[in-house]
Every structure is written in structure tokens, then in C-alpha cells.
């Protein structure tokens, strides 16, 4: 279970970094909101995918 969480956190951090770049290019959202949404999206998406794939294998 810890490997899944580590991978999810790394994915979330990558998405948060990407959100910083997007925020610099577009000022559509507040910086903290863009980072939080990107992290949550990456973390939950990765966690869901890993859990689904683990059950099928």
C-alpha cells in the first residue's frame, strides 16, 4: 500500500509543478488553487488507476 501512495504523491507533485507553469502562462486561477487542483487530480487519478489495475492482475 505504501508503494501506491508514494507513486500517487510523486504524480501529484508533478501535476502541481505543471500547474505552476500553467499559472504563469495563464492567470485564470489563483496559484494555490491551480496547484491544489492539479495535485488532487494527479494523486486521485493515479491512486484510482493503480487500484483498478491491481485488481485486474
Secondary structure as UniProt FT lines:
FT   HELIX           2..25
FT   HELIX           31..56
//
